[in-house]
Amino acid sequence: MKSFSQLFVISFIFLSFVFLSGCGKDSVPPYIPSDKGGVDAEEIEYGGRDTSYSDSGPTEESLDSAERLAQAGSFAADQNSDEYKKMYGRSSQQMLPIYFDFDQASIRPDQIPRLEQNAEYLQNNSSAKVVIEGNTDERGTNEYNIALAERRALNAKIYLMELGIEDYRIRTVSYGEERPLFMEQDEFSWAQNRRDDFILE
């Protein structure tokens, strides 16, 4: 009877350890193909789409008002302000960041005007080179987020090349979740952190 009790205790401890080891970071949903539009380096979308929240970064409609604020200079001097970070992310002031849906690497249609504006600047400044920095929100593993951010940066590079920017003028870097711009754990912050920044060299 004593050996049965010991076996029960050992089994309980082992099962508790197995259960608790699975209670770490939220996992990222598995790959689910989507019929949504967009441009992707591998012509597929990655993962499920988070449809529970509509604020997934600036849209084409918000771009005009954000540009008016920037032109007015109301926050251009304060690079640490939330308004500045929402407009530029970590991008150079001549460039605009682009934003992604949850667990997606595809270029959203509402972000295309931003990419076109970045391409126009590069076309008008033929000696300028740009680094595209891919970022994710904190959900998912480090390794997964590095790969996702890399796909985001590569897709933006491909899009710029399709707009006529030479390959040698564009570098990509993946930061994954390592450089959040907004630190809170809420939908707004996650949406702002799912971003490609465009840094002029």
C-alpha positions in Angstrom: 0.0 0.0 0.0 2.9 2.3 0.8 4.4 1.8 -2.6 1.0 2.6 -4.2 0.9 6.0 -2.3 4.4 6.8 -3.4 3.6 6.0 -7.0 0.5 8.2 -6.8 2.4 11.1 -5.4 5.2 10.8 -8.0 2.6 10.6 -10.8 0.8 13.6 -9.4 4.0 15.7 -9.3 4.9 14.6 -12.9 1.5 15.4 -14.3 1.5 18.8 -12.5 4.9 19.6 -14.0 3.7 18.7 -17.5 0.5 20.8 -17.1 2.4 23.8 -15.7 5.0 23.7 -18.4 2.3 24.3 -21.0 1.0 27.5 -19.2 3.6 29.9 -20.5 3.2 32.6 -23.1 0.0 32.6 -25.3 0.6 30.5 -28.3 0.1 31.9 -31.8 -2.7 30.3 -33.8 -1.6 27.7 -36.4 -1.5 28.6 -40.1 -4.9 29.1 -41.6 -5.1 30.1 -45.3 -7.2 33.2 -45.9 -8.9 34.5 -49.0 -8.2 38.1 -48.0 -6.3 40.3 -50.4 -2.8 41.6 -49.9 0.8 41.1 -51.1 2.9 38.4 -49.6 6.3 37.2 -50.5 5.1 33.6 -50.5 1.6 34.6 -51.8 -0.1 33.2 -48.7 -1.2 34.7 -45.4 0.2 33.4 -42.2 -2.0 32.4 -39.2 -5.5 33.3 -38.2 -6.8 36.8 -38.3 -7.8 38.5 -35.1 -11.2 39.9 -35.9 -12.1 40.9 -32.3 -10.6 44.3 -32.5 -10.8 46.8 -35.3 -8.0 49.2 -34.3 -5.1 47.6 -36.2 -3.0 50.7 -36.7 -3.4 53.8 -38.9 -5.6 53.4 -42.0 -5.7 55.3 -45.3 -8.5 57.5 -43.8 -6.4 58.4 -40.8 -3.3 59.2 -42.9 -4.6 62.6 -44.0 -5.3 63.9 -40.6 -2.0 62.5 -39.3 -0.1 64.2 -42.1 -1.9 67.5 -41.4 -0.7 67.3 -37.8 2.8 66.6 -38.9 2.8 69.5 -41.3 1.5 71.8 -38.6 4.5 70.7 -36.5 2.3 70.2 -33.4 4.4 67.3 -32.2 7.4 67.1 -34.6 9.8 68.4 -31.9 8.8 65.7 -29.3 9.8 62.3 -30.6 8.7 60.7 -27.4 5.1 61.8 -27.6 2.4 59.2 -28.3 1.3 61.3 -31.3 4.8 61.3 -32.8 5.1 57.5 -32.3 1.7 56.9 -33.8 2.7 58.9 -36.9 6.3 57.8 -37.5 6.9 54.7 -35.3 10.7 54.6 -35.4 10.8 55.6 -39.0 12.7 58.5 -40.4 10.5 61.6 -40.6 10.5 61.5 -44.4 9.0 58.0 -44.3 5.9 56.4 -42.9 5.6 53.0 -41.0 3.2 50.4 -42.2 1.0 48.3 -39.9 -0.1 44.6 -40.0 -3.0 42.6 -38.8 -2.5 40.1 -36.0 -0.2 37.2 -37.1 -0.1 38.4 -40.7 2.7 39.3 -43.0 0.6 40.5 -45.9 0.5 44.2 -46.9 -2.9 45.5 -46.0 -4.6 47.5 -48.8 -5.0 50.5 -46.5 -1.2 50.6 -46.0 -0.4 50.8 -49.7 -0.6 54.6 -49.8 2.0 54.7 -47.1 4.3 52.4 -49.1 3.7 54.5 -52.3 4.6 57.7 -50.4 7.8 56.0 -49.2 8.6 54.8 -52.7 8.0 58.3 -54.1 10.5 59.8 -51.6 13.1 57.2 -52.6 12.4 57.8 -56.3 12.9 61.6 -55.8 16.1 61.0 -53.7 18.0 58.5 -55.8 21.0 58.3 -53.5 18.9 57.5 -50.4 18.9 53.9 -49.0 16.5 52.5 -46.5 16.4 49.8 -43.9 13.1 48.2 -43.3 12.8 47.1 -39.7 10.1 44.4 -39.1 8.3 44.2 -35.7 5.6 42.2 -34.0 3.6 42.4 -30.9 4.6 40.3 -27.9 2.3 37.4 -28.4 3.9 34.2 -29.7 7.4 32.8 -29.1 10.6 34.8 -29.8 11.5 32.5 -32.7 8.1 32.7 -34.3 8.0 36.5 -34.0 11.5 36.9 -35.5 10.4 34.9 -38.5 7.1 36.8 -38.8 8.8 40.2 -38.6 11.3 39.1 -41.2 8.4 38.1 -43.6 6.8 41.6 -42.9 10.0 43.4 -43.8 10.6 41.3 -46.9 7.1 41.8 -48.2 7.6 45.6 -47.8 10.9 45.4 -49.7 9.2 43.4 -52.5 6.5 46.0 -52.7 9.0 48.8 -52.9 10.8 47.0 -55.6 7.6 46.5 -57.6 7.2 50.3 -57.3 10.6 50.8 -59.0 13.1 51.0 -56.1 16.3 49.1 -56.8 17.1 46.0 -54.6 20.5 47.3 -53.5 18.9 50.4 -51.9 16.8 48.3 -49.5 18.0 46.3 -46.5 15.8 44.4 -44.1 16.2 43.7 -40.3 13.9 41.6 -38.1 13.4 42.7 -34.5 10.4 40.5 -33.7 8.9 41.5 -30.4 12.2 42.9 -29.0 11.6 46.6 -29.6 8.0 47.5 -28.6 7.1 51.1 -29.1 4.1 51.0 -26.8 4.6 49.0 -23.6 1.0 48.3 -22.5 -0.6 44.9 -22.9 -3.7 46.0 -24.8 -5.1 45.9 -28.3 -4.1 49.4 -29.1 -0.4 48.8 -28.1 -0.2 45.5 -29.9 -1.7 47.1 -33.1 1.0 49.9 -33.0 3.8 47.4 -32.4 2.8 45.2 -35.4 4.8 47.5 -37.7 7.5 47.9 -40.3 9.7 51.0 -39.8 11.6 52.6 -42.7 14.9 54.1 -41.6 17.0 56.2 -44.1 20.7 55.4 -44.1 
